[in-house]
């Protein structure tokens, strides 16, 4: 191995003091109007889309170190998942808090991504075109909208 090559590895945070940390991430899924209406009316075949997506986001936040190999396992002290139904889309927002040695933005981002994937899974039968594809469905705009460290 060449001297300038680095192996992947976790950052050593041993000497960092634990502090309050908070991150909020958001993202959206573009859907056909029929899917949005089915979500609003509770008429999706698989069940309550937003409740299931909320639970999926919570599990994803807690499992982030298993999904992102170099993420540290951190204590999650608070977790909030919210949804907004807008014209032809659903927006997910996840806020994660911790008192730890490293940030929580990856957990918030993971929660948003998995929530939106779950929405897609539950309405995919409504989103498919005649060839079985999803030309109008898109997950987009996943971003960290707030990050705080300390009180």
Buried (B, 14 or more C-beta within 10 A) or exposed (E): EEEEEEEEEEEEEEEEEEBEBBBBBBBBBBBBEEBBEBBEEEEBEEEEBBEBBBBBBBEBBBBBBEEEEEBBEBEBBEBBBBBEBEEBBBBBBBBBBBEBBBBBBBBBBBBBBBBBBBBBBBBBEBBBEEEEEBEEBBBEBBEBEEBBEEE
